[in-house]
Amino acid sequence: MGCNPMGGWSHSRDLSYVGQLSKHWHTATKMKETWAVAEQAGINFCNLVEFQYKAFNEFKKETGSKMLNNCQCSIGQPDDRLAPVKKAVDNGADFIYIQGENVDGLAKTNAIDVLLKTVDYIRGQGLQAGVGAHSIKSIHASINAGVKPDYYFKTFHHDKYWSVTPPENRKEYPTYPTSPIQIVINGMIICGISFMSKQLKLSMPLMFRFWIQSISRRFNTTIKWNTLAYENGADFVCLGMYDFQVVDDVNTTIGILETLGKRERAGMHSFKVRMK
């Protein structure tokens, strides 16, 4: 389960109020209610950012929940690169991955080797370590630098919706927009995913995170997104949802999984989930 709606990251195109509306909707109580609905529907794994841990840890203590969490983390400042990761460990993260925009920045500035020490530190804490990316080239750069994570966490969508950036205006590593009116695709398309999962023959799990959420999801249905993700190599899907969307999305995903047939994923045997 994704965390973007809870944080107000709605990616809602020119509807600039939606992000704040979503963030105000998701009070601590509403976040707890949403996690509870998700767990009752069979979801046992959620994505979190640092500010959500207070509510999440309260939720687990109050309900006895066994839900696991994946911390969306970043690389710290040069004087303490591991500071955000150490905070995630203290907060109780079960998995930690370095967020896509952060990894893109490291790849763009040829500083991707920072990930080597970070992944080793996370593993040293007894946790699974992941590498995120928006651009497929960031994955390539991390592989070339010798980074061997336990999983990849990749944004994913097609480019057949009306507000997508025209091909002639796309950049591999754009300046990420602060305005909700600016829409950037930066390599998050099917061909990039297919190349990664099929030609590179990745030997570890692949998680897809959907970049298009909330209002725009109504134009690109859950069945379309999840089908594309699993058909293009996903082992897990991270989908941001409001509480009233959870049950329908879970049922839809179950239906998709039942139609996929058998898939060989060589790295899944090494991906161990610790149930607390």
Secondary structure, DSSP 8 states (H G I E B T S, - for coil): ---HHHHT----TT-TTHHHHHHHH--HHHHHHHHHHHHHTT--EEEE-GGGHHHHHHHHHHH----EEEEEE----TT-TTHHHHHHHHHT-SEEEE-HHHHHHHHHTT-TTHHHHHHHHHHHTT-EEEEEESSHHHHHHHHHTT---SEEEEEE--S-STTS--GGG--SS----SSTT----TT-SHHHHHIIIIIS--SS-EEEEES--HHHHTTS-HHHHHHHHHHTT-SEEE----GGGHHHHHHHHHHHHTTS-----GGGGG------
